[in-house]
Amino acid sequence: MDTPQSEPRRRPTVNDVARLAGVSIATVSKSLNERGQVRAETRERVKRAAEQLDFMPNPLARGLLEGKTGTVGLLTNDLEGRFSLPILMGAEDAFGADSMSVLLCDARGDSIREQHHLRTLLGRRVDGLIVVGDKTDPRPSLGQTLPVPVVYAYAPSDDPRDTSVVSDNVGAGRLAADHVLVSGRRRIGYIAGDPSYAAARDRVEGATARLREAEIDLVGGEAFYGSWTEEWGRGMARVLLEREPGLDAVLCGSDQIARGVIDALRELGRDIPSDIAVMGHDNWEPLATQSRPPLSTIDMNLETLGRTAAQRLFQAMEGVTDPSITSLPCRVVSRGSTT
C-alpha cells in the first residue's frame, strides 16, 4: 500500500530569519556578512536564528546578502509626489539606509517615458523594481520577461501573475462613515471625486454600505460625483444645504473637496463641527492641518504600504514569488472638523 508523500519543506528565507531574530532584513544582511555597525548581541541573535532555521541562502538570496548592486528602482507616475514620496520613505525604511539604495524615476504618466526609465534602471542593474501608480485603477503590467522581480504599489497590476500592494479604499469609506456616525450624525451627505477613478467609487461604496447598516440614506439619495477640487466642494456644499437645511455631516472623497466644503460652510455662517462635521480623505497634511478647523480625514498609511511592497520585493529577490493583491487597511485621523 502506498503511503502518502509529505509536503516538501519550504526553504527558510532572509525574511524568516529577520522575523525570528526580531530585526530588519537589512540587519540580517549586515550580521551574516560581518559588516556595518551591528551590536555584538544582535549579530549573535541573528546567527542563532539562522542556525535554528537551517538557513542556507540560495544563489539569488546570497547575491542579495552580499550586496549585488545594492539598488532598487522605484518607477512612479505620480507627478506631485503625494503618493510616491511616502511610499518611497516606507520602502527605504524597510530596505535599510545603508543596505539598499532606491533610485526614483517619474514617468509623468507617459508610457514612452516609462519605458525609457525602465531601460535606464535595468541598465543600472537594479536588483528589483517597485512600480507606483498615480491612481488606484489597475495599470498595465510590465510583463513577465523582465530580468528582475517587480512589485506594484498603490495601483495594482492588471495581470494576476504579478504581486501588488494597495490601500483598502472600500474599507476606508466605511471608516469615514463610521467616524461621523459615532459622533451622532444622521443627516449625512457625500461629495465624491471623479467617477472615472476607482478610488472615488470604492470610497463611496464603503461609506454607503456602512450607512445602510445604520439604516441611514445619504442626503439626496446618492453620492454626488464631480472633480477632485475645492471649487467642486464649495459648490456642492451649497447644493446639499439647499436640499437638507438640517444637514449635520459631509463626507468628502478627498481633502481638496473637504477644504472647499469647509470654506463654503463658514461663508454660510455654519459652525464646524458643532453644526456640521466635515470628513476628508488622503490626509494630505498641507491641506488637512492648515484648514480652519483642522480637517479630520482618512490616512492611507502609504509608508506602511511602501514597507510592505519592499518586503514583498525582498521575498521575490530571494526567489519566493507571491502573485496576489495585498489590500492594506487605512486609518482615521481625527481633528477639529468632526470633534
N, C-alpha and C positions, 0 to 999 in steps of 0.2 A: 504494500500500500504506500502510495506516495505521501510524503509528509509535506506540509505547506512550507514554502520558502519564506524566510524572514525578509522584511524590507531592508534594502541596503542602508547602512548608516550614513547620514548626511555628513559631509566633511565640515568640521568646525571652521568658522571664518574669523577674520580680524574683528568683526562686529561682536561675535560671541565672546572673544577674549576680553574686549573692552567692557562688555556688559558684566561679565563675571568679576572683573577686577574693579569695576566701578569707576572707570576712567574714560577719556575720549579716545577715539580711534587714533588721533594724532599722537597721544601719549603712548599708546601701544607701539606705534611705529618707532618712536624715539627710544623706548625702553628696550625693545627687542634688537635694535641696531646699535645700542650703546652710544647714542648721540643726543645732543640737546640737553637742556637743563631739566632733569627729572630727579626728584628726591630719591635717595637710595631705597627707602622703604617702599615707595611707589613702584620703582623699577623692579624690585624683588616681587611685589604683589602681582605685577603683570606677568613676570616669568613663571610664577607659581600657577597662575590661571592658565597660561599657555600649556604648561606641562599637564595640568589636571585635565584639560580638554584634548590632550594629544594633538595639539595644533601643529600641523605641518603645511606651510603655505604652498599652494600650487604655483606654477611659474608666473601666472599673472599677478597673484597676490604678492609673491616675493618681489616682483618688479615694483609694486606699489610701496611695499615696506622699504625697499632700497632707494626709493625716490623717483625712479623713472624720470620723466621730465619735470614732475612736480607741479604741473599746471593743469587747470581745468578751464574750459571755455564756458562763459555764460552769454548766450545769444538771446537778445531781447528785441521786442518790437514796441516797447513802452517808451514813447518819446519823452515824457516828463519825468520818468524815473520814480513815479509814485508807487508803483508795484515792484519794479525790478530792484530798486535800491534796498528796500527792507529784505527782499528775498536774497540779494547778494550778501547783506550783512549776516543773515542767518546761515547761509552756506559757508561763508568764511569762518564763522564761529565753529561750525561742525568740522570743517577741514583742518582747522588749527592754523594760526597765523604763520608759524614757521614750518609747516608741513606741506601745504599746498598753496599755490597762488592761483587766483581767479582772474582770467582775462575777460573783460566786459566788452561786448560789441553790440551796438544798437543798429538794427536793420531798418528802423524808421518805417516799418510797415511795408517795405518794398521787397518783393520776393527776389529780385535780381541782386539787390544789396545783401540780402540774407545769404544767398548762395556765394557771393564774393567773400563775406565774413566767414562762412563755413569753410571755404577753401583755405582762407588765411589761417584759421585756427587749426585745421588739420595739418597745414604746412608747418605750424609751430609744434606739431607733435603733442598736442594736448592729450591727456590721459582719459578724458571724458568730456561730455557736454551736458549743460543744463539749458533748456530752451524755455524762455519765459514769454508768454503771450501778453497782448495788451488788453484782452478781454477774455471772458471765461468760456466763450464758444470754442468747440473743438477746432483745432488747427491741423493743416496737412502735416502728415508725418514726414520726417526727413528720410524715411526708408529704412530698410533692414540690411543694407550693404555697407554701412559706414564702418571704418576700421576701429571705432571706439564706441563704448556704450553711451546712450543718451537717455536723459530723464526730462520729461516735460513738466513744467511748473506753472501754476495758475490757470493756464489754458491746456486742457488735455489734448493728447494726440487723437486723431480720428482713426488710428489703427489699433485694434485691441491687442496686438502683439507688443505694443510699447508700454513703458512704465510712466505713469503720470501721477502728479500730486496736486490736488486742487482744494479750494475752500468750499465748505458746505453752505451754499447760498440759500438753499431751501431752509435748512436749519437756522440760518441767520435771520431769515424773515420771521420764523417762529419766535426767536429770541426777542426781536424788536416788538412784536405784538404782545408777547407775554409781559415785557417790561412795563408797557403802559397799562395793561390790564391790572397788574399787581397794584398800581398806584390808584386804582379805582376808576379809570377812564372807560367810558362806554359808548360815546358818540365819536367814532374814530374815522378819519379819512386817510386815504393813501394817495400820495403823489409820486408816481413812478418815473423812471427814466425812459430811455429809448427802447421801444418794444422789440427792436431788431436784435437787442443784446440778450443773451440767455440769462445773464445776471439779473436784469430787470424783471424778467418773467419769473425766475426762480424765487427771488425775494418776495414778490407778490404772492406766489403760490404758498410759500411757508407762512406768511402773515395771515392770509385769508383762511388757511386750514386751522391755525390756532384760534382765530376769532370765531370760526364755526363751532369749535369745541365749546366756546363760551356762549354760544347762541347769539352772536352779535354779527350784524351785517355792516359792511362799510357804508359810510355816508355816500349817497349817490348810487349805492348798489354795486359799485365796482371800483377798482383802482383806475386812476387817470394817468395814462402814459403820455410822455412828451419828449423832453430832452434833458440832458444832464446839466442844467444851467440854473443859476439863481433867478434869472428872468422868468423861467417856466415856474419855479416855485412861488415867486411873488404873485404871478397872475392867477395860478390855481388856488392859492390860499384865499384870495378874494372870492373866487367862484364857490369854494367849499362853504365859506361863511354865509354866502347868499342862500345856498341850498339848506344849510343847517346852522342857524344862528347859535344853537346850543353846542356846537362842535367843542369837544374838550381834548382832542389829541389828533396830531397829524403825524403819520408815518411817512418817511421820505426815502426814496430809492438811492439817494446819495447825499453827501454832506453839502454839496453845492446847492442842491434843491432845498435842503433844510435851511440853509443860510438865507435863501430868498424868502422862504416861508416866515422865518423869524422877523425879517425886515418888514414884510407886509403886515404881519400881526401887530407889530409895535406901532406902525403908522396908523393902524385902525384902532389904537388905544387898548389892545388886548394885552393883559399881563401874562408873561411866560415865566413859570409854568402854572401859576395859580388859576388862570382862566383856561389856557390851552397848553398842553405838553407837546413838544416837538422832538422827534426822534430821527436822527440821520443814519447814514451808513458809510463806512470806509475808514472812519477815524483818521481823516486827513487833518493832521494836527494844526497846520497853519490856519485852516478854516475853523475847525472844531473848538480850539482853545481860545481863539480871538473873537469868536462870536459873543454877542451880549444878549442873554446869558450864554456861558459856555455850553456847547452842544453835546447832549447825550447821543451816543452813536454805537455802531457795531464795528468792532475791530476784527479784521480778517486774520489776525495772527500770522502775518506774512513772514516774519522772521522764523517762526516755528515751521512754516511751510518750506522756507529755504533750507533750514537744518534737515528737515525730513527728506527733501529732494537730494541733498548732499549725501545723506546716509544711504538712500537707495542707490545713488551713483557709486558710492564706495562698494556696496554689495555687488553691483554689476561689474565693477572693475576687478572684483575677485572671481568673476565667473558665475555669480549667483543671480540669475535673472528673475524678475518678478513682473510679468506682464499683467498690469492691473491699473485701476484708477483708485488712488487713496484719497478719500474726502476727509478733510480735517475740520474740526469744529471751530466756530468763531466765538466771540465773547462780547458781552455788553460792557460799554464804558459809560458809566452814569455820571452826568454832570448837571449843571443848573437848569437845563431846558426841560427836564422832566421831574426833578426833585426839589 
